[in-house]
């Protein structure tokens, strides 16, 4: 169990969340979520798909108490700018964070997370938020999917990738290239290998 | 490549014809179960691969029972990626299927259609032994998540199947093909090297034979010089000795040996002829000397003696015959007399037993004593043999026998003497003839003995000359042969040099080939693991993506991490999805056993999308999900939809659902966000045998991307 320590402060969590969302294509609303929320505790973001409110509470107890109010503020903020006919009016996301732990209230936390009645909620407490990467993972559902990292590690043709494989580490690279070229050209592979060896 | 449109007729749920515009970033297909949603996915798959694996991979089930045309047909249009548009058409009339392919404006011949399609869609698939099968697997594993098989990958498939599927998707099959091709090439190489090795002993033997022959030739160097003059003088002498004339080649030419050989044969023939004459002369001389002893017996005297003796024998035989007749008569009389005497003896015996005072026959008185004496005398009298006649016959017969013996002896002597005289006459004639045959002339006044001596001397002298010539000829021929050997030695020295160079070259070539083979073997062994390493490496590359996707759906409160674990066991690659609880650090290798059905479906979808997005090169830049999630909690469902919203930026997304509410949510969530973007919604309603009622609409992009942020 990893509940005994909290590595990130509320301020750090908010700064991280804002940075991650802006990095993911979101813009931050200058107006904020409303007068009842400070900029340090609540911020409003928007991308072409959705409107996201990020709220960082100093304690779990405060989060548990004030999340309905936060939801209401988000809905108000959305309806103030988006018409009811616009599909985006349904695209509100409430991100509720706290550096403190939920402790025995995990069931309550889970029920908040599962409540999709007005907007979808993403909830995390000190149990989950220990590093910046944890904040990014929580918000990942709201961010573009980075598939290029995986794809750029995958060469188009596996045969071009052979020399870098450990299994072929002890085989000369030029020999691998020769047999791959011969294979592609449908030429006698050992003949080519032999001729190349003789030239060396 | 992305999908542009699909037109179906008589296919599965579509008895009639229906066309669907798929030219959109996202296509949402909504319809009740049985309305034809899956048929649209199947039509796409069938057009591309010619088979629908979940239907058994055979054509029959694709033909609608209510087909209005009696056949099933699909036309699929693809485009994008800057390439030419492809139009694939397949049809099945219940017996056979056919395929056409148009690339741009160019129709591809039917025989080349399938290969060309794969070439355009998935060139890496051509590395597989069965490219059609490979592309079908790739589509069903990574592009089209079938409703019936959502969890096959994590539940039904074995660890090895999963690994193999990933291997095929990333084209690692090419490594296996490369390894197999290299192995085949090495085997052919080995066979060729073995053949070369088999040539090695032959080559070595050739060198040994040449060396032995050379050694032998070195020991047979010419002993003395033979000049042209020696050669021509010998030929001239041979001609004088009776050899027939011929053209005489130079001594150094190769023809000289032939001519010398011919001359030697002729000399041999002359020698034999002379030797025979010499023997015949000697033989005749001996015959002649034996012929001087003539037979000495007088034939006339012998003939007279035989005649005289013959007459004496005849007379003696007559006398003997007369004597034998007389002896026979005398014997007959003697027999009669003896019979009479026997009778008297028997009567006397009877009478003596009956002697009385009176005669028992006539009762007269008689002299009893005298009678008894007389009777006893009769009884005791003996018969004397007639000797005189038989002894005369014996004497006469003996005399005759002696005469006959003498006659036979004289007759034999006469015959022998006659034969000796006859043989002598024949011999004389024979010797005369032999003299004539050897050339002796009677009328020349020569004495036979002198002639024979003279002829023998002449023959003997010639024979000596011939023998001398043959001896010289032998020496010439030997020298000529040594000259040939010398020439041959030079040739063999050159040939030996060549053979040694070839042998050495062969040795080097074989050694070099063995080195190449060893390198190939090393590569083959390395390639066996390289394919698996490649898959493992790619799985490691995909895993973070899979983890991010899984976390977005977030189906389980504790197992929030997914791993794509891979390992090698007995040289075979294995792969299994693992779930991890990062808080408790518990791990399960069998998600299906710890998750609910809907949660397991969510894991399966996450892995499917990770493979789809992470594998890189796929036959279609699309993700097709046929009614993927059912009974999932709202929060997880929203997570999935939010995920799909991000997926559609990377892949053309085609999602179906039987749930109208979910369909509306999909349409809204997957709406286009930029001008020119398009999301298509296809609603299938009121299915009838001809097909469902089709409603198509496009979701328009919002005018302003940002509204809250002013």
Interface residues (C-beta under 8 A of the other chain):
Chain A: X1 X2 X27 X28 X29 X30 X31 X44 X45 X46 X47 X48 X49 X51 X77 X78 X80 X81 X82 X86 X87 X88 X90 X91 X110 X113 X114 X116 X120 X127 X137 X140 X141 X142 X143 X144 X145 X146 X147 X149 X150 X151 X153 X154 X156 X157 X158 X159 X161 X162 X165 X166 X167 X168 X170 X171 X175 X176 X179 X180 X183 X188 X189 X190 X191 X193 X194 X197 X198
Chain B: X124 X127 X170 X171 X172 X174 X175 X177 X178 X181 X182 X185 X186 X188 X189 X512 X513 X515 X516 X517 X519 X520 X522 X523 X526 X527 X528 X529 X530 X533 X534 X537 X538 X541 X542 X544 X545 X548 X549 X551 X552 X554 X557 X583 X584 X613 X614 X615 X616 X617 X633 X634 X635 X638 X639 X642 X643 X645 X646 X647 X649 X650 X668 X669 X671 X673 X674 X702 X705 X706 X707 X708 X709 X710
